[in-house]
Each structure stands twice: as structure tokens, then as C-alpha cells.
Amino acid sequence: MSDITLQSMTNIEPTDWLGQARRQISRWRRLARQRRQLAAFSLRELQDIGITPADAWREIHKPFWRD
């Protein structure tokens, strides 16, 4: 019977797909939240940050998965 140690089993590096998925979902949620906040800005606030209403509209209406 062969003796398999824990050390030999931990040398295998699985892809971190779950971690990557969590980071991506977190990023999408952050983008969606930022766009909701941008949608609540007044014209004066948009002017303060140098964004036109048309620019804000384009950003607000992007799908959550787009930069």
C-alpha cells in the first residue's frame, strides 16, 4: 500500500475560480452602486466633478458588467 502524505497532496495548485468569481461579483456590485449614486447627483454636483448630464446618463445606463 502506498503512503500518500498531506504534503504531497498540497503541492497541487487548483485554480482559484471561486475567489475570482467572488472578486468579479464584488466589482460588479461596486460599479452598480457607484452608478446609482451618480444617478442621484444634482446638476450642480455633476458640474462640480466636471461631468455633463449626457456623460452621467451614458455612465448610468451602462450594464453593470461594463467599465
ChimeraX commands (.cxc) that place a marker at each C-alpha (Angstrom):
marker #1 position 0.00,0.00,0.00 radius 0.5
marker #1 position 1.46,3.36,-0.95 radius 0.5
marker #1 position 1.76,6.05,1.64 radius 0.5
marker #1 position 0.32,9.40,0.45 radius 0.5
marker #1 position 1.17,12.32,2.68 radius 0.5
marker #1 position -0.72,15.55,3.09 radius 0.5
marker #1 position 2.36,17.45,1.90 radius 0.5
marker #1 position 2.34,15.68,-1.46 radius 0.5
marker #1 position -1.35,16.44,-1.91 radius 0.5
marker #1 position -0.93,20.16,-1.16 radius 0.5
marker #1 position 1.60,20.60,-3.97 radius 0.5
marker #1 position -1.30,20.61,-6.42 radius 0.5
marker #1 position -2.41,24.16,-7.12 radius 0.5
marker #1 position -6.09,24.31,-8.02 radius 0.5
marker #1 position -7.32,27.32,-9.90 radius 0.5
marker #1 position -8.93,29.84,-7.62 radius 0.5
marker #1 position -12.13,30.11,-9.65 radius 0.5
marker #1 position -14.29,30.67,-6.59 radius 0.5
marker #1 position -12.11,33.54,-5.39 radius 0.5
marker #1 position -12.09,35.05,-8.87 radius 0.5
marker #1 position -15.87,34.78,-9.09 radius 0.5
marker #1 position -16.27,36.48,-5.71 radius 0.5
marker #1 position -13.96,39.34,-6.74 radius 0.5
marker #1 position -15.80,39.80,-10.02 radius 0.5
marker #1 position -19.23,39.85,-8.35 radius 0.5
marker #1 position -17.91,42.32,-5.78 radius 0.5
marker #1 position -16.61,44.52,-8.59 radius 0.5
marker #1 position -19.96,44.40,-10.41 radius 0.5
marker #1 position -21.82,45.33,-7.23 radius 0.5
marker #1 position -19.43,48.26,-6.65 radius 0.5
marker #1 position -19.99,49.52,-10.22 radius 0.5
marker #1 position -23.77,49.24,-9.86 radius 0.5
marker #1 position -23.68,51.10,-6.52 radius 0.5
marker #1 position -21.49,53.88,-7.95 radius 0.5
marker #1 position -23.83,54.30,-10.90 radius 0.5
marker #1 position -26.86,54.52,-8.60 radius 0.5
marker #1 position -25.05,57.19,-6.60 radius 0.5
marker #1 position -24.19,59.08,-9.78 radius 0.5
marker #1 position -27.85,58.97,-10.81 radius 0.5
marker #1 position -28.74,60.81,-7.59 radius 0.5
marker #1 position -26.35,63.72,-8.25 radius 0.5
marker #1 position -27.84,67.12,-8.93 radius 0.5
marker #1 position -26.78,69.22,-11.91 radius 0.5
marker #1 position -24.64,71.32,-9.56 radius 0.5
marker #1 position -22.88,68.23,-8.20 radius 0.5
marker #1 position -22.22,66.96,-11.72 radius 0.5
marker #1 position -20.73,70.34,-12.65 radius 0.5
marker #1 position -18.56,70.25,-9.52 radius 0.5
marker #1 position -16.96,66.99,-10.62 radius 0.5
marker #1 position -16.73,68.02,-14.26 radius 0.5
marker #1 position -19.30,65.66,-15.74 radius 0.5
marker #1 position -22.01,66.73,-18.13 radius 0.5
marker #1 position -25.54,65.35,-17.73 radius 0.5
marker #1 position -25.05,63.48,-21.03 radius 0.5
marker #1 position -21.86,61.84,-19.71 radius 0.5
marker #1 position -23.66,60.91,-16.50 radius 0.5
marker #1 position -26.59,59.46,-18.46 radius 0.5
marker #1 position -24.23,57.29,-20.55 radius 0.5
marker #1 position -22.45,56.02,-17.45 radius 0.5
marker #1 position -25.66,55.39,-15.51 radius 0.5
marker #1 position -27.17,53.35,-18.33 radius 0.5
marker #1 position -24.21,51.05,-18.87 radius 0.5
marker #1 position -24.79,47.44,-17.90 radius 0.5
marker #1 position -23.24,46.58,-14.52 radius 0.5
marker #1 position -20.65,44.31,-16.15 radius 0.5
marker #1 position -19.15,47.09,-18.31 radius 0.5
marker #1 position -16.40,49.50,-17.26 radius 0.5
marker link #1:1,2 radius 0.2
marker link #1:2,3 radius 0.2
marker link #1:3,4 radius 0.2
marker link #1:4,5 radius 0.2
marker link #1:5,6 radius 0.2
marker link #1:6,7 radius 0.2
marker link #1:7,8 radius 0.2
marker link #1:8,9 radius 0.2
marker link #1:9,10 radius 0.2
marker link #1:10,11 radius 0.2
marker link #1:11,12 radius 0.2
marker link #1:12,13 radius 0.2
marker link #1:13,14 radius 0.2
marker link #1:14,15 radius 0.2
marker link #1:15,16 radius 0.2
marker link #1:16,17 radius 0.2
marker link #1:17,18 radius 0.2
marker link #1:18,19 radius 0.2
marker link #1:19,20 radius 0.2
marker link #1:20,21 radius 0.2
marker link #1:21,22 radius 0.2
marker link #1:22,23 radius 0.2
marker link #1:23,24 radius 0.2
marker link #1:24,25 radius 0.2
marker link #1:25,26 radius 0.2
marker link #1:26,27 radius 0.2
marker link #1:27,28 radius 0.2
marker link #1:28,29 radius 0.2
marker link #1:29,30 radius 0.2
marker link #1:30,31 radius 0.2
marker link #1:31,32 radius 0.2
marker link #1:32,33 radius 0.2
marker link #1:33,34 radius 0.2
marker link #1:34,35 radius 0.2
marker link #1:35,36 radius 0.2
marker link #1:36,37 radius 0.2
marker link #1:37,38 radius 0.2
marker link #1:38,39 radius 0.2
marker link #1:39,40 radius 0.2
marker link #1:40,41 radius 0.2
marker link #1:41,42 radius 0.2
marker link #1:42,43 radius 0.2
marker link #1:43,44 radius 0.2
marker link #1:44,45 radius 0.2
marker link #1:45,46 radius 0.2
marker link #1:46,47 radius 0.2
marker link #1:47,48 radius 0.2
marker link #1:48,49 radius 0.2
marker link #1:49,50 radius 0.2
marker link #1:50,51 radius 0.2
marker link #1:51,52 radius 0.2
marker link #1:52,53 radius 0.2
marker link #1:53,54 radius 0.2
marker link #1:54,55 radius 0.2
marker link #1:55,56 radius 0.2
marker link #1:56,57 radius 0.2
marker link #1:57,58 radius 0.2
marker link #1:58,59 radius 0.2
marker link #1:59,60 radius 0.2
marker link #1:60,61 radius 0.2
marker link #1:61,62 radius 0.2
marker link #1:62,63 radius 0.2
marker link #1:63,64 radius 0.2
marker link #1:64,65 radius 0.2
marker link #1:65,66 radius 0.2
marker link #1:66,67 radius 0.2
view
